[in-house]
Structures are given as structure tokens and as C-alpha cells.
């Protein structure tokens, strides 16, 4: 079978013939989600670097024993025609959902949903600021916060991306240079860097900022004295570790989200699809910061 192989840090992604996966749960991949973690592995800066050569991708959608499923793989390997998946993290794809949408679902929606449900307080009086609102996690966070009754303000870097955030349900969409002076109850931040630092003063008393990722650079740690003085909280979220330590909670959340999707309450945003042989192009689009929604490979 064919798979996309990374042989060296910073190197190209090459489509190669590799051995067939073994095991009882092998999915014929119809779509593979491209996540920012894959970019970090390729750069050599992911906290848990795999041994190289390595087949990237841990989120797939396809066919398993005649069933349409979305799943997380056992040990990456999703950028391939077939991959062994973990039965514990394999779910039925809702009817009428596309394979590309299925490959765009689990990581983005769990990353948005779990913090908004389990780590911060959201009500119909809350205002939520969602950074990178046109991205996969951002669009998911907008939809979930709106479902919870909140007013949502999204940030994005261009007029086109701000339009996408509004289409996802944001009440307003602004540039990153416009956040100073806002007053919000929750910030969902997959950007990090200076955006994270500048977002802290926007928090109302008892507000929280959820640090999800660092696409814009590593965080500058706020002092405890500042947080105490402002009655504010910084909340961290890392899905991979939570899956290992609280698997039952994460699986329950996945089932809740799939039920919401089946009822039409949320809908994954697929921004671009690439053939399996153009994984380099998929990564280049993400690194250019020009993509919206989830980027997907299709074998």
C-alpha cells in the first residue's frame, strides 16, 4: 500500500510503498485529517517526537468491515491508504456525513468542547472570544459556544477569514489588532504568543483563558500575582494526555458531540482537500496561514 513518509526533520513528505498494517481493526482510509501537531512533528518541535522514518496522521475516516467510521489510529500512520485504528476510539460516521467531514471532527470538536463544558463556565450571559475563528478548532468553538447560548466574538487575520467565522455562527468577527479594550468572560486561544498575552486583560473578573495551542509562538507565562489580582484563570488543554488519563470522559464527550452532529446542531468545516500524494501542499497551505477549517488528505 502507499503512505506518506517523513524521513527527516524538516524534510519532504514522500509517497512510498510501505508494508500493510496488521491487526483486526484496519480502516480503508477515505480521508485523513491534517492537524497542527503533524506540522510540529515535521519541524521537530513536538513534545513527544516519534522515531523517524514516520507516517504522520492520527485522525482518519473510512470503511471498516463494511461500516463507515471515523477513528483515531493506534500510533499515527493516518496519511496512508490503510491504517490500524484503536477500536476504543472508533465511532460510526453519521448518515449523510462525508468522509472529509468525518476526518475533520474528533480532534477539533473535542478540543473545543471539553474545555467549554468541563473547565470554564458558559451561560447565555457569557461573552466568548474565539481566536483563529476560521480555523478548525476555532469554527468548532464558535458553534459550541453559540449552542451554549453565549455571545461569540471571533478573531481572524483577513476579511475573508472573518466572513468564514461569521458563517460559523460568530456574532462579530474582528482583527487581532482590535481586541484591546474588549471585555469577555472566556477566551479560546489556539494561537499563543503575543495574542495570548494581549488577551489576558480582556478577561472580566472570574473569567478564563483556555490555552489550546501555540501556532503563533510559545506562551509568555502570566504571573500568579497578576492572575490573583485580576480574579482571572488560565486553563490548559491537551487532548492527547487527557485521552490517556481520562479516557471514559473523552469517549463520553465524543459520543455527545456525534449526537449533536447527527441532530444538525454542529457541522465540521472542511476548508481544503488534497490528494494523498500532495501532503506537502497540504502542509504548505497550513503554514502559509491561508487555510480555513480543516485540511484533509484523500487517498
SULCORMO-V690328 format. One record per run of one state. SS is the DSSP state (H for helix, E for strand, C for the rest). FROM is the first residue (numbers start at 1). LEN is the number of residues. If there is no record, write none. Layout:
# SULCORMO-V690328
ss=(SS;SS)
from=(FROM;FROM)
len=(LEN;LEN)
This chain:
# SULCORMO-V690328
ss=(C;E;C;E;C;E;C;H;C;E;C;E;C;E;C;E;C;E;C;H;C;H;C;E;C;E;H;C;E;C;H;C;E;C;H;C;E;C;H;C;E;C;H;C;E;C;H;C;H;C;E;H;C;E;C)
from=(1;2;7;13;18;26;35;36;44;54;56;59;65;67;74;80;81;82;93;99;103;106;120;127;131;135;136;148;151;156;159;168;172;175;176;179;184;190;193;201;203;212;224;231;233;237;239;246;247;263;270;276;288;293;299)
len=(1;5;6;5;8;9;1;8;10;2;3;6;2;7;6;1;1;11;6;4;3;14;7;4;4;1;12;3;5;3;9;4;3;1;3;5;6;3;8;2;9;12;7;2;4;2;7;1;16;7;6;12;5;6;1)
